[in-house]
Amino acid sequence: CKNPDDDFVVVVFQTVHTHKPHFVALHCQEVGGKNYEESMTHVDSFIKELLSSDAMKEYSRARVYLDENYKSQEHFTALGCCYFIHESLKNIHQFDFKAKKFKKVVGKEIYSDTLESTPMVEKEKFPQDYFPECKWSRKGFIRTRWALGDCAFDLVNIHLFHDASNLVAWENSPSVYSGTRQKALGYVLDRITDQRYDKVPYFLFGDFNFRLDSKQVIESLCSTATMQTVRAADTNEVDKLIFRESDNDRKVVLQLEKKLFNYIDQDVFRENNGTLLLEFDKELSVFKERLHELEISFPPSYPYSEDCSQGKQYMNTRCPAWCDRILLSTSARELVLKPETEEKSIIYDNIGPNVCMGDHKVCLSSYCNLYMNVCSGVYSRVPSQAVAIAGKTLLPQGKACV
């Protein structure tokens, strides 16, 4: 079976070749994967290979920031940011958050381990009381600031909290997990718009872990079904929920457990790119005055099968959802929005729809004329299987966002 990392890299290179962006931003989460102590060396090898590849040879400048310091649990986010700048783009600068001034971008540089001392990024792990049960996990954000000519903007890599249990997510509408993500995203927005630095347009992209409203979507999918509750013999806690058709031999429509979402017909998540289910995608609505998004016309980005022969199949672990997004501030939206005649110059889609790249699909957004005919490609999110990749050899169980 082919390594998903290989397919991911090929798809990214093909995307760069197709769109020919002058500025490429690749945001990664879970750098090194679940076994990051053993896999960090693979991350470094991959980045070096990426920087030296023929496909990226026209990108004469690069900045790579990898949070690899897993020994520091109070700081470790496992986030990674890779930026590639085309040789034809002459006037680009990056902001030094310590000196509070822009510096010209020259050459290729890699920063890893302790990013806290790197003045060209602002990195934070969420405060411990934001974490469910105050248990540390790799969640936080990294901000960089760039200037193309006199147009400055922030790029923010973000990883929010997941749904730990399908059963808990089902209990309330909205779920308790939705509230946790809302609090964390509000924290990020407040931090990147506070009084420490000038306010500029910003793009947030990464793994927001946004989920459909579980209670409402299950009630819709199982509207004619009856529910059976199965409890654990030792604790009497709910162990599983089984939804059966009222007739038709009481066929099971949905079986729900902590980490099981086994629905009878996955096609409902793929037909018309699953957009009929967007009515249950509500987590962003809380921030409608502060954040904007282009129209979603691609299928839910998670959780895809990690079987390399099942590139379009979802796993039966979670309800499919658009976890991976590219969001814009109001001023950023004004930078990229085109007249109606130029709408096709803006792309918001996933890439590699038929290719296995891990449990998340890469989300792509490409903006032309971001500044004076500069074409900026911003890719968001890859899989739960690598660092800007989705594979099991390079970075087992990691994920990334372009």
C-alpha positions as CSV (number, residue, x, y, z in Angstrom):
1,C,0.0,0.0,0.0
2,K,1.4,3.4,-0.9
3,N,2.4,5.8,1.8
4,P,-0.2,8.6,2.2
5,D,2.6,11.0,2.8
6,D,3.8,10.5,-0.8
7,D,0.3,11.2,-2.2
8,F,0.0,14.3,-0.1
9,V,3.3,15.7,-1.2
10,V,2.4,15.0,-4.9
11,V,-1.0,16.7,-4.5
12,V,0.5,19.8,-2.9
13,F,3.1,20.1,-5.6
14,Q,0.5,19.7,-8.3
15,T,-1.6,22.4,-6.6
16,V,1.3,24.8,-6.6
17,H,2.0,24.0,-10.2
18,T,-1.6,24.6,-11.2
19,H,-2.1,27.9,-9.3
20,K,1.4,29.2,-9.5
21,P,1.1,31.3,-6.3
22,H,3.7,33.9,-5.4
23,F,3.2,33.2,-1.7
24,V,2.4,29.8,-0.3
25,A,1.4,29.3,3.4
26,L,1.3,25.8,4.8
27,H,-0.1,25.4,8.3
28,C,0.4,22.2,10.2
29,Q,-1.0,20.7,13.3
30,E,0.1,17.6,15.3
31,V,3.7,17.9,14.1
32,G,5.3,14.6,14.6
33,G,2.0,12.8,15.2
34,K,0.9,11.0,18.3
35,N,4.3,9.4,18.8
36,Y,6.1,12.7,18.5
37,E,9.0,11.7,20.7
38,E,10.0,9.1,18.1
39,S,8.9,10.9,14.9
40,M,10.4,14.4,15.2
41,T,13.5,13.4,13.2
42,H,11.2,12.4,10.3
43,V,9.6,15.9,10.4
44,D,13.0,17.6,10.0
45,S,13.9,15.3,7.1
46,F,10.7,16.0,5.4
47,I,11.1,19.8,5.7
48,K,14.6,19.7,4.3
49,E,13.3,17.6,1.4
50,L,10.5,20.0,0.8
51,L,12.8,23.0,0.7
52,S,15.2,21.3,-1.8
53,S,12.6,19.8,-4.1
54,D,12.5,20.6,-7.8
55,A,8.8,21.5,-7.6
56,M,9.6,24.4,-5.2
57,K,12.8,25.5,-6.9
58,E,11.3,28.8,-8.0
59,Y,10.6,29.7,-4.3
60,S,13.9,31.3,-3.5
61,R,12.9,32.3,0.1
62,A,11.3,30.3,2.8
63,R,10.5,30.5,6.5
64,V,9.7,27.4,8.5
65,Y,8.6,27.4,12.2
66,L,8.2,24.1,13.9
67,D,7.1,23.7,17.6
68,E,9.0,20.5,18.4
69,N,9.8,21.1,22.1
70,Y,7.6,18.3,23.4
71,K,9.4,18.2,26.7
72,S,7.8,21.4,27.7
73,Q,4.2,20.4,28.1
74,E,3.1,23.9,29.2
75,H,4.3,25.3,25.9
76,F,4.2,22.5,23.3
77,T,1.5,23.0,20.6
78,A,2.9,20.7,17.9
79,L,2.1,23.5,15.4
80,G,4.2,24.1,12.3
81,C,4.1,26.9,9.7
82,C,5.9,26.8,6.3
83,Y,6.0,29.8,4.0
84,F,7.4,29.8,0.5
85,I,8.0,33.0,-1.5
86,H,8.4,33.0,-5.3
87,E,11.5,34.5,-6.8
88,S,9.4,37.1,-8.7
89,L,8.0,38.6,-5.6
90,K,10.5,41.3,-4.7
91,N,9.1,43.5,-2.0
92,I,8.2,41.3,1.0
93,H,8.9,41.8,4.7
94,Q,8.2,39.9,7.9
95,F,7.4,41.5,11.2
96,D,9.7,41.2,14.3
97,F,7.3,41.1,17.3
98,K,10.1,42.0,19.7
99,A,11.6,44.9,17.8
100,K,8.1,45.9,16.5
101,K,9.3,46.5,13.0
102,F,9.3,44.7,9.6
103,K,12.5,43.0,8.2
104,K,13.2,42.1,4.6
105,V,12.8,38.3,3.9
106,V,16.1,36.9,2.5
107,G,17.1,33.2,2.0
108,K,15.6,30.1,3.6
109,E,15.5,29.6,7.4
110,I,14.2,26.9,9.7
111,Y,13.3,27.5,13.3
112,S,12.3,24.7,15.7
113,D,12.4,23.5,19.2
114,T,11.9,26.6,21.4
115,L,9.8,29.1,19.4
116,E,9.2,31.2,22.4
117,S,12.5,32.9,21.8
118,T,11.9,33.5,18.1
119,P,10.8,37.1,17.6
120,M,9.3,36.5,14.2
121,V,6.4,34.5,15.5
122,E,3.9,34.9,18.3
123,K,3.1,31.4,19.7
124,E,0.8,30.6,22.6
125,K,-0.7,27.4,24.1
126,F,-4.2,28.0,25.5
127,P,-4.3,28.6,29.3
128,Q,-4.6,25.4,31.2
129,D,-8.1,26.2,32.5
130,Y,-9.3,26.3,28.9
131,F,-8.4,22.6,28.5
132,P,-11.2,20.1,29.2
133,E,-10.6,18.8,32.8
134,C,-7.4,21.0,32.8
135,K,-5.5,18.2,31.0
136,W,-2.8,19.5,28.7
137,S,-3.0,18.7,25.0
138,R,-1.4,20.2,21.9
139,K,-3.7,23.1,21.3
140,G,-2.9,26.7,20.6
141,F,-2.0,29.2,17.9
142,I,1.0,30.7,16.0
143,R,0.9,34.1,14.4
144,T,3.2,35.6,11.8
145,R,2.8,39.0,10.2
146,W,3.8,39.9,6.6
147,A,3.9,42.9,4.4
148,L,3.7,42.9,0.6
149,G,4.6,46.4,-0.4
150,D,2.5,48.5,2.0
151,C,-0.1,45.9,2.6
152,A,0.4,44.1,5.9
153,F,-1.6,41.1,7.1
154,D,-1.4,38.3,9.8
155,L,-1.5,34.6,9.1
156,V,-2.6,32.6,12.1
157,N,-2.2,28.8,12.5
158,I,-4.8,27.5,14.9
159,H,-5.7,24.1,16.5
160,L,-8.9,24.0,18.7
161,F,-10.3,21.3,20.9
162,H,-11.9,18.2,19.6
163,D,-15.0,16.3,20.6
164,A,-13.8,13.6,23.1
165,S,-17.1,11.7,23.1
166,N,-19.9,11.4,20.6
167,L,-22.2,10.5,23.4
168,V,-21.4,13.7,25.3
169,A,-21.6,15.8,22.2
170,W,-25.2,14.4,21.6
171,E,-26.4,15.4,25.0
172,N,-27.0,19.1,24.5
173,S,-27.5,21.6,21.6
174,P,-25.0,23.2,21.3
175,S,-22.6,20.7,22.8
176,V,-20.3,21.4,25.7
177,Y,-17.4,20.9,23.3
178,S,-18.7,23.7,21.1
179,G,-18.6,26.0,24.1
180,T,-15.0,25.1,24.8
181,R,-14.0,25.9,21.2
182,Q,-15.9,29.2,21.2
183,K,-14.0,30.3,24.3
184,A,-10.7,29.3,22.8
185,L,-11.3,31.0,19.5
186,G,-12.5,34.1,21.3
187,Y,-9.2,34.1,23.2
188,V,-7.2,34.0,20.0
189,L,-9.2,36.8,18.4
190,D,-8.7,39.0,21.4
191,R,-5.0,38.3,21.5
192,I,-4.3,39.1,17.8
193,T,-6.4,42.3,18.0
194,D,-5.3,43.7,21.3
195,Q,-3.3,47.0,21.8
196,R,0.2,45.5,21.7
197,Y,0.6,45.9,17.9
198,D,-1.1,47.7,15.1
199,K,-4.3,46.1,13.9
200,V,-4.0,44.6,10.4
201,P,-6.2,42.2,8.3
202,Y,-5.8,38.6,9.4
203,F,-6.4,35.1,8.0
204,L,-6.9,32.2,10.4
205,F,-6.5,28.7,9.0
206,G,-6.0,25.3,10.6
207,D,-8.0,22.7,12.5
208,F,-10.8,24.5,14.2
209,N,-12.4,21.1,15.0
210,F,-15.8,22.7,14.2
211,R,-18.5,20.0,14.3
212,L,-22.1,19.7,13.2
213,D,-24.6,20.2,16.0
214,S,-24.7,16.5,17.0
215,K,-28.1,16.5,18.6
216,Q,-29.8,18.3,15.8
217,V,-28.1,16.4,13.0
218,I,-28.9,13.0,14.6
219,E,-32.5,14.0,15.1
220,S,-32.7,14.9,11.4
221,L,-30.9,11.7,10.2
222,C,-33.0,9.5,12.5
223,S,-36.2,11.4,12.4
224,T,-38.4,8.2,12.0
225,A,-36.2,5.9,14.1
226,T,-36.7,4.8,17.7
227,M,-33.8,4.9,20.1
228,Q,-32.4,2.2,22.3
229,T,-30.1,3.0,25.2
230,V,-27.5,0.5,26.3
231,R,-25.8,1.1,29.6
232,A,-22.6,-0.3,31.0
233,A,-23.2,-3.1,33.5
234,D,-20.7,-1.9,36.1
235,T,-21.4,1.9,36.0
236,N,-24.8,2.2,34.6
237,E,-23.5,5.0,32.3
238,V,-24.7,5.2,28.8
239,D,-22.5,3.0,26.7
240,K,-24.2,3.2,23.3
241,L,-27.3,4.5,21.5
242,I,-28.9,2.4,18.8
243,F,-31.4,4.1,16.4
244,R,-33.7,1.6,14.6
245,E,-36.3,2.1,11.9
246,S,-39.8,1.7,13.2
247,D,-40.6,-0.8,10.4
248,N,-38.4,-2.5,7.8
249,D,-37.4,-5.3,10.2
250,R,-36.2,-2.5,12.6
251,K,-33.0,-2.1,10.7
252,V,-30.3,-0.2,12.5
253,V,-29.9,3.4,11.1
254,L,-27.3,4.7,13.5
255,Q,-25.1,3.3,16.2
256,L,-23.5,5.8,18.5
257,E,-20.7,5.2,21.0
258,K,-18.0,7.3,22.5
259,K,-15.8,6.9,19.4
260,L,-18.3,5.3,17.0
261,F,-20.7,7.0,14.6
262,N,-21.9,4.3,12.3
263,Y,-24.6,5.7,10.0
264,I,-26.3,3.5,7.5
265,D,-25.8,5.7,4.5
266,Q,-22.5,7.7,4.1
267,D,-23.7,9.1,0.8
268,V,-25.7,11.7,2.6
269,F,-22.4,13.3,3.5
270,R,-21.1,13.3,-0.1
271,E,-24.2,14.1,-2.2
272,N,-24.0,17.7,-3.3
273,N,-20.8,17.8,-1.3
274,G,-22.8,17.4,1.9
275,T,-24.0,21.0,1.7
276,L,-27.5,20.0,2.8
277,L,-26.0,19.4,6.2
278,L,-24.5,22.9,6.4
279,E,-27.6,24.1,8.3
280,F,-26.2,22.1,11.3
281,D,-22.7,23.8,11.0
282,K,-23.3,26.6,13.5
283,E,-20.2,27.2,15.5
284,L,-18.9,30.1,13.4
285,S,-22.1,32.0,13.6
286,V,-21.2,33.2,17.1
287,F,-18.3,35.2,15.4
288,K,-20.2,36.5,12.4
289,E,-19.3,40.1,13.2
290,R,-15.6,39.3,13.4
291,L,-14.9,36.4,11.1
292,H,-15.9,35.6,7.5
293,E,-15.7,32.6,5.2
294,L,-16.0,32.0,1.5
295,E,-18.9,29.7,0.5
296,I,-18.3,26.1,1.3
297,S,-18.8,23.8,-1.7
298,F,-16.7,20.8,-0.7
299,P,-17.5,17.8,1.4
300,P,-16.9,17.6,5.1
301,S,-13.1,17.5,5.6
302,Y,-13.0,14.9,8.4
303,P,-12.8,12.0,9.3
304,Y,-11.6,10.3,6.2
305,S,-10.4,6.7,6.1
306,E,-6.7,6.1,6.5
307,D,-6.9,3.1,4.2
308,C,-4.9,4.1,1.1
309,S,-7.5,2.4,-1.1
310,Q,-10.4,4.3,0.4
311,G,-9.6,8.0,-0.4
312,K,-13.2,9.1,-0.5
313,Q,-14.6,7.0,2.4
314,Y,-15.3,8.3,5.8
315,M,-14.3,6.4,9.0
316,N,-17.2,5.4,11.3
317,T,-15.6,7.2,14.2
318,R,-17.2,10.7,14.1
319,C,-20.0,12.4,12.3
320,P,-18.4,14.0,9.2
321,A,-17.8,17.7,9.6
322,W,-16.0,20.7,8.2
323,C,-13.2,20.8,10.8
324,D,-10.7,22.5,8.5
325,R,-11.4,26.0,7.5
326,I,-9.9,29.3,6.2
327,L,-11.4,32.3,7.9
328,L,-10.9,36.0,7.3
329,S,-11.3,39.2,9.2
330,T,-13.6,41.9,7.7
331,S,-10.6,43.8,6.4
332,A,-9.0,40.7,5.0
333,R,-12.2,39.9,3.2
334,E,-12.1,43.3,1.6
335,L,-8.6,42.6,0.4
336,V,-9.5,39.5,-1.5
337,L,-13.1,40.0,-2.7
338,K,-13.4,40.6,-6.4
339,P,-16.1,42.1,-8.6
340,E,-18.6,39.5,-9.8
341,T,-16.8,39.2,-13.1
342,E,-13.7,38.0,-11.3
343,E,-15.3,35.6,-8.8
344,K,-13.5,32.6,-10.4
345,S,-10.2,34.1,-9.3
346,I,-11.0,33.2,-5.7
347,I,-10.9,29.5,-4.9
348,Y,-12.1,27.7,-1.7
349,D,-11.9,24.0,-2.0
350,N,-10.2,20.9,-0.8
351,I,-7.4,19.2,-2.8
352,G,-6.8,15.5,-3.4
353,P,-10.5,14.5,-3.1
354,N,-9.9,11.0,-4.3
355,V,-6.5,10.5,-2.6
356,C,-5.9,9.1,0.9
357,M,-4.0,11.8,2.8
358,G,-4.9,10.8,6.3
359,D,-8.2,11.5,8.2
360,H,-8.3,15.2,7.2
361,K,-8.6,16.6,3.7
362,V,-6.4,19.5,2.7
363,C,-8.4,22.7,2.3
364,L,-7.2,25.2,-0.3
365,S,-7.9,28.9,-0.7
366,S,-6.2,30.9,-3.5
367,Y,-6.6,34.6,-3.8
368,C,-5.4,36.5,-6.8
369,N,-4.5,40.2,-6.6
370,L,-4.1,40.2,-2.9
371,Y,-1.8,43.1,-3.5
372,M,-1.1,44.6,-6.9
373,N,-1.4,41.4,-9.0
374,V,0.4,39.3,-6.4
375,C,-1.2,35.8,-6.3
376,S,-1.3,34.5,-2.8
377,G,-2.1,30.8,-2.2
378,V,-3.2,30.0,1.3
379,Y,-3.8,26.3,1.9
380,S,-5.5,25.1,5.0
381,R,-5.4,21.8,6.7
382,V,-4.3,18.3,6.0
383,P,-4.7,15.1,7.7
384,S,-4.4,13.6,11.0
385,Q,-1.3,11.9,9.9
386,A,1.7,14.0,9.4
387,V,3.2,17.4,9.6
388,A,2.1,19.2,6.5
389,I,1.5,15.8,5.3
390,A,-0.6,12.9,6.0
391,G,1.4,9.8,6.3
392,K,2.3,7.1,8.6
393,T,6.0,6.8,7.9
394,L,7.2,10.4,8.0
395,L,5.0,11.6,10.8
396,P,2.7,9.0,12.1
397,Q,-0.8,10.3,13.1
398,G,0.0,13.9,12.4
399,K,-1.9,16.5,10.4
400,A,-1.4,19.7,8.5
401,C,-2.9,22.6,6.8
402,V,-1.8,24.4,3.7
